[in-house]
Amino acid sequence: MKNIVIFGAPGSGKGTQSDLMIEHYGLGHISTGDVLRAEIKKGTELGKTAQSYIDKGNLIPDELMISILANVYDSFGRGHKGVIFDGFPRTIPQAEALKKMLDERGDKVAAMIELDVPEDELMTRLIKRGQDSGRADDNEETIKKRLVVYHSQTQPLIEWYKKEGLHHHINGFGTLERIFGDIQKVIDNL
């Protein structure tokens, strides 16, 4: 079983590369963004709570996210090939909670793949995505806040995963094929 944490700033290509990994390796996918957007669209209490955090550019509380992720993870059943965690963990306490949740199931994270993209490119990609998709959180002011939150709260995860021996750095700027080729080298050697 190859559980993968895909990691990178907003706009780094996590969703795109996750789609390629799903197609190539048959992995499951848990995108916290997609899970939360579905709850918001359904108008659930969780969705309303999540929306209030997202509108301010803040992160969702850990205990809320872990319980959601545990339910989604369990929905894949015991025989799955692995799951890509996209958008989670974002903090060291979340990484510790994810490790504990997987340990309780006899599973673990096999690798953390970091997609590293220059900040000016991230801004360009996110503004374009906002124009193309109409996502309200892809505007310049919110993007800047999200990048500040990313750098201050989530970047320490790189060091945490290095200490765990699971960190793999990927240059996330270039062609989709080259980036995915670099990711394949990591996964194929797990």
C-alpha positions in Angstrom: 0.0 0.0 0.0 1.4 3.4 -1.0 -0.1 6.2 0.9 1.3 9.5 -0.5 1.1 13.0 0.9 1.3 15.5 -2.0 2.6 18.8 -0.7 3.0 22.3 -2.1 1.7 25.8 -2.0 -1.7 26.6 -3.5 -1.3 26.5 -7.3 1.7 24.1 -7.3 -0.1 21.5 -9.3 -1.1 19.0 -6.6 -4.5 18.3 -8.2 -3.1 17.9 -11.7 -0.3 15.6 -10.6 -2.7 13.6 -8.3 -4.9 12.9 -11.3 -1.9 11.5 -13.2 -0.9 9.3 -10.1 -4.5 8.1 -9.8 -4.7 7.1 -13.5 -1.2 5.5 -13.5 -1.1 3.7 -10.1 -4.8 3.2 -9.3 -4.5 5.2 -6.1 -7.4 6.6 -4.2 -7.5 10.4 -3.7 -8.5 12.5 -0.7 -8.5 16.2 -1.6 -9.5 18.2 1.5 -10.5 21.0 -0.8 -12.8 18.8 -2.8 -14.3 17.2 0.3 -14.9 20.6 1.9 -16.3 22.1 -1.3 -18.8 19.2 -1.5 -19.9 19.8 2.1 -20.3 23.6 1.3 -22.3 22.8 -1.9 -24.6 20.5 0.1 -25.1 23.3 2.7 -24.2 21.0 5.6 -23.2 22.4 9.0 -19.7 21.3 8.3 -19.8 23.1 5.0 -21.1 26.3 6.6 -18.4 26.1 9.3 -15.7 25.4 6.7 -16.9 28.3 4.5 -16.4 30.7 7.3 -12.7 29.7 7.7 -12.1 29.6 4.0 -13.6 33.0 3.4 -11.1 34.5 5.8 -8.2 32.5 4.2 -7.7 30.5 7.4 -7.2 26.7 7.9 -10.0 24.3 9.0 -9.5 23.1 12.7 -7.5 19.9 12.9 -10.0 17.7 14.8 -12.7 18.5 12.2 -10.4 17.6 9.3 -9.1 14.4 10.8 -12.5 13.0 11.5 -13.6 13.8 7.9 -10.4 12.2 6.5 -10.8 9.1 8.6 -14.3 8.6 7.2 -13.2 9.1 3.6 -10.1 6.9 4.1 -12.2 4.1 5.5 -14.6 4.3 2.6 -11.8 2.9 0.3 -12.0 -0.4 2.2 -9.1 -2.6 3.3 -7.8 -3.8 -0.1 -6.9 -0.4 -1.7 -3.5 0.3 -3.4 -3.0 3.5 -1.4 -4.4 7.0 -1.1 -3.0 10.4 -2.1 -3.6 13.0 0.6 -3.9 16.3 -1.2 -4.1 19.4 1.0 -3.6 17.6 4.2 -1.6 17.7 6.5 -0.8 21.4 6.6 0.7 21.6 10.0 2.9 19.3 12.2 0.0 18.5 14.6 -2.0 17.4 11.5 0.9 15.3 10.3 1.1 13.7 13.7 -2.7 13.1 13.8 -2.6 11.6 10.3 0.2 9.3 11.3 -1.8 8.2 14.4 -5.0 7.7 12.4 -3.1 5.5 9.8 -1.2 3.6 12.6 -4.6 2.7 14.2 -5.5 1.0 10.8 -2.1 -0.7 10.5 -1.1 1.7 7.6 1.4 4.5 7.1 2.5 7.3 4.8 5.0 5.8 2.3 6.2 9.2 0.9 5.7 13.0 1.1 6.1 14.5 -2.3 6.8 18.2 -2.3 6.0 20.2 -5.5 8.2 23.3 -5.3 7.1 26.2 -7.5 8.4 29.9 -7.5 5.9 32.3 -5.8 5.5 34.5 -8.9 4.4 31.5 -10.9 2.0 30.4 -8.2 0.3 33.8 -8.3 0.0 33.7 -12.1 -1.5 30.2 -12.0 -4.0 30.9 -9.2 -5.2 34.2 -10.8 -5.7 32.3 -14.1 -7.5 29.5 -12.3 -9.8 32.0 -10.6 -10.7 33.5 -13.9 -11.2 30.1 -15.6 -13.1 28.4 -12.8 -14.8 31.3 -10.9 -13.4 30.0 -7.6 -13.9 32.9 -5.2 -10.8 32.1 -3.2 -8.5 32.6 -6.3 -8.3 36.4 -6.2 -5.1 38.3 -5.5 -5.8 39.4 -2.0 -6.9 35.9 -0.8 -4.0 34.3 -2.7 -1.5 36.4 -0.9 -3.1 35.5 2.5 -3.1 31.8 1.6 0.6 31.9 0.6 1.5 33.7 3.9 -0.5 31.0 5.8 1.3 28.3 3.7 4.8 29.6 4.4 4.2 30.2 8.1 2.2 27.2 9.1 2.8 24.4 6.6 6.4 24.8 5.5 7.7 23.4 8.7 6.2 20.1 7.5 9.1 19.7 5.1 11.5 19.4 8.0 9.2 17.1 9.9 8.9 14.7 6.9 12.7 14.9 6.4 13.1 13.7 9.9 10.6 10.9 9.2 12.7 9.9 6.2 9.7 10.4 3.8 10.4 13.8 2.1 10.9 13.9 -1.7 11.5 17.3 -3.3 10.2 17.7 -6.9 10.8 20.8 -9.1 7.1 21.7 -9.8 8.0 24.2 -12.6 8.2 22.8 -16.1 6.3 20.4 -18.3 3.6 18.1 -16.8 5.4 15.1 -18.3 8.8 15.9 -16.7 7.3 16.7 -13.3 5.2 13.4 -13.4 8.3 11.5 -14.5 10.1 12.7 -11.4 7.2 11.7 -9.2 7.1 8.2 -10.9 10.8 7.7 -10.0 9.9 8.3 -6.3 6.8 6.1 -6.3 8.4 3.3 -8.2 11.2 3.1 -5.7 9.0 2.9 -2.6 
